[in-house]
Amino acid sequence: MKAFQVDRLPVAVYPDRAAMGRAAALWGAQKLRETLDRRGVASVIFAAAPSQNEMLAALMEEGGIAWERVSAFHMDNY
């Protein structure tokens, strides 16, 4: 991974879609766990596009997420 900053925006460049999806899933899983620990429930919107396949697959492999306490919404821009 290559990381740099443009103005105040941190940028990360990954070698492929699988690595980028995994990194996004790890970040998302951490935020879900933190929210569930703090609030007891969480809401999340998942984009419905092929570009999200790698992230969604990696997120489903993550443990420690009480999915029964997560309200998930499907966003489709079509």
NORURCOR-V686160 format. One record per backbone hydrogen bond with DSSP energy under -0.5 kcal/mol. NH is the residue of the N-H (numbers start at 0). CO is the residue of the C=O. If there is no record, write none. Layout:
nh->[NH & NH]
co->[CO & CO]
This chain:
nh->[1 & 3 & 5 & 6 & 8 & 9 & 10 & 12 & 13 & 19 & 20 & 21 & 22 & 23 & 24 & 25 & 26 & 27 & 28 & 29 & 30 & 31 & 32 & 33 & 34 & 35 & 36 & 37 & 38 & 39 & 39 & 41 & 43 & 45 & 45 & 47 & 48 & 51 & 52 & 55 & 56 & 57 & 58 & 59 & 60 & 60 & 61 & 61 & 65 & 66 & 68 & 69 & 70 & 71 & 72 & 74 & 74 & 75]
co->[12 & 10 & 8 & 4 & 5 & 7 & 3 & 1 & 11 & 15 & 16 & 17 & 18 & 19 & 20 & 21 & 22 & 23 & 24 & 25 & 26 & 27 & 28 & 29 & 30 & 31 & 32 & 33 & 34 & 34 & 35 & 68 & 70 & 43 & 72 & 74 & 46 & 48 & 49 & 51 & 52 & 53 & 54 & 55 & 56 & 57 & 57 & 58 & 63 & 64 & 65 & 66 & 41 & 69 & 43 & 45 & 72 & 73]
